[in-house]
Amino acid sequence: MTTQDNFFYIYEIVNNVTQRKYIGMTQSICKRCAQHLTQLRSKVHTAEGIVADYIKYGEKSFQFKVIDFAYSKDEAKFKEG
């Protein structure tokens, strides 16, 4: 197992108008960001509040940022909340 297999990003998507947040974890931050954007653009994201904000305020009102790192899935789940 490589170090990359044990490395996780904890990230948040924040609407800059409403301050509504979605927190998640992934091992591939670029791929996950693209997946979220695809889901939001298609209005099929599981976080309904984030979709509502996306429809009302648009893509430019969101910020996607890494907020922490973890070296195991258990640690990532704990930090994700």
HELIX and SHEET records of a PDB file:
HELIX    1   1 THR A    3  ASN A    6  5                                   4    
HELIX    2   2 ILE A   29  SER A   42  1                                  14    
HELIX    3   3 GLU A   48  TYR A   57  1                                  10    
HELIX    4   4 GLU A   59  SER A   61  5                                   3    
HELIX    5   5 LYS A   73  GLU A   80  1                                   8    
SHEET    1   A 3 LYS A  21  THR A  26  0                                        
SHEET    2   A 3 PHE A   8  ASN A  15 -1                                        
SHEET    3   A 3 PHE A  62  ALA A  70 -1                                        
END                                                                             
